[in-house]
Amino acid sequence: MGTSDDGLTWRVNPKSLTSRKMSYLDPTGIPTGVDRFLVYYAKAPNVLGDREYVLEQATLRVGAKANKPCKTKKKKKKKKKC
C-alpha cells in the first residue's frame, strides 16, 4: 500500500494487504460518509488459465480513524404486548 500527499512522491509499504493466493480486479468505491467507502471488487484464485471470479464487497475507512474498529449499532428488542 502506498500513500502520498501530492500524488508525485509516494511512501510505499512493501507488505501486501491481500493474499498472493487470490487475484483481485476492478475495485469500485462509493462514498458512504466522510471517511468511508463501500468497495466492490472481483476475486478469484490466483492460478494460470480460466478463473471464476466472484463479486465481493467491503468497507474501506481512510484517515486517522482507519485502524479503529467500526462501531455497530445494537438492535433494540421490541417489548411484547400482552
C-alpha positions in Angstrom: 0.0 0.0 0.0 1.2 3.5 -0.7 0.4 7.0 0.5 1.1 10.4 -1.0 0.4 14.0 0.0 0.8 15.4 -3.5 0.4 12.4 -5.9 4.1 12.7 -7.0 6.1 11.5 -4.0 5.0 8.2 -2.5 5.7 6.2 0.7 5.2 2.5 -0.1 4.8 -0.3 2.5 6.2 -3.5 0.8 3.8 -5.7 2.9 0.8 -6.6 0.7 -2.7 -6.1 2.1 -4.0 -9.1 0.2 -3.0 -12.7 -0.2 -0.9 -13.8 -3.1 -3.1 -16.8 -3.4 -6.0 -14.6 -4.7 -6.4 -12.3 -7.7 -8.5 -9.0 -7.2 -9.9 -7.0 -10.1 -11.9 -3.8 -10.8 -12.3 -2.2 -7.4 -15.0 0.4 -7.4 -15.6 2.7 -4.4 -18.8 4.5 -3.5 -18.5 7.2 -0.7 -20.8 6.4 2.2 -19.5 9.0 4.7 -16.7 11.4 5.4 -14.1 8.7 5.8 -15.8 5.6 4.4 -16.3 3.9 1.1 -18.3 0.9 0.1 -16.0 -1.1 -2.3 -17.0 -3.7 -4.8 -14.4 -5.9 -6.4 -14.0 -9.2 -8.3 -12.0 -12.0 -6.6 -10.6 -15.4 -7.9 -7.9 -17.9 -7.1 -4.5 -16.7 -8.5 -3.9 -19.6 -10.9 -3.0 -19.8 -14.6 -5.8 -20.3 -17.1 -9.5 -19.6 -16.8 -10.8 -18.4 -13.4 -14.2 -18.0 -12.0 -14.5 -14.5 -10.4 -16.8 -13.8 -7.5 -18.1 -10.3 -6.8 -17.5 -9.2 -3.2 -17.9 -6.0 -1.1 -16.1 -4.4 1.8 -16.0 -1.1 3.7 -12.9 1.0 3.3 -12.0 3.6 6.0 -9.5 6.3 5.4 -7.7 8.8 7.6 -6.7 8.8 11.3 -9.7 6.6 12.3 -9.0 3.9 9.7 -7.4 1.4 12.1 -10.1 1.7 14.8 -12.8 -1.0 14.7 -16.2 0.1 13.2 -19.0 0.7 15.7 -22.1 -1.4 15.2 -25.5 -0.4 16.3 -27.2 -2.9 18.6 -30.8 -3.7 17.7 -33.2 -2.9 20.5 -35.5 -5.7 21.4 -39.2 -4.9 21.0 -41.4 -5.2 24.0 -44.1 -7.8 23.7 -47.6 -6.6 24.2 -49.8 -8.9 26.2 
